[in-house]
Amino acid sequence: MTVLYQKSVLDMIKEFRRNWHTLCNSERTTVCGADSMLLALQLSMAEKNKQHSGEFSVSLSDLLLTWKYLLHEKLNLPVENMEMIDHYEDIRKTYDDFLKNSNMLDLIDVYQKCRILTSNCEKNDKISPSQLRDFLSGRQYAVDDEANLCVPTSPTSKHNQDNEKISHTSEQFIDETPKRTYPEVNAREKN
């Protein structure tokens, strides 16, 4: 399913880029994917933790709990029966300010802006809020259990695995290549 949603998300970003002048202040606005959104949230949470406890860190469990809540809240999906960590409102304000000051929009902001733009068009129904949540969560299949929220994966992790395979193959090739000696070079080195 994520692959199916990927085309819709790419189409949405293309639409946003074509109409940037009506949707945002700058042509140079950066669109954040799930990895960047999660990183911005982590930094925002660490900043708030530093203000409240003096330590610039955040636990993974708190980050994932807040990530899940943020996705639901920003997409106007049901949030009742969901845990919310302390100081969520402060974290959310810090997150929004961070994106604004960095001239960035997350995919949910782009989605909301494109929905306004295409409210009178048939393109409006290309991706639903729950589908965007699933895309941002990295879900590969539909799950009824809301507690099973996956962490987004970086597209570079596959790239790194491919690089490791190539590196290993090239090492094998070098190890298997016969070593040649060149007598005239060796004779010059001895003189």
Salt bridges, closest charged atoms under 4 A:
ASP11 OD2 - LYS7 NZ 3.33
ASP11 OD2 - LYS126 NZ 3.50
GLU15 OE1 - ARG18 NH2 3.04
GLU15 OE1 - LYS123 NZ 3.57
GLU73 OE1 - ARG92 NH1 2.71
ASP96 OD2 - ARG92 NE 3.03
ASP97 OD2 - LYS93 NZ 2.91
ASP106 OD2 - LYS74 NZ 2.57
ASP109 OD1 - LYS74 NZ 3.04
ASP134 OD1 - ARG133 NH2 3.15
ASP134 OD1 - ARG139 NH1 3.02
GLU146 OE1 - HIS72 NE2 3.28
GLU146 OE1 - ARG133 NH1 3.34
ASP162 OD1 - LYS158 NZ 3.33
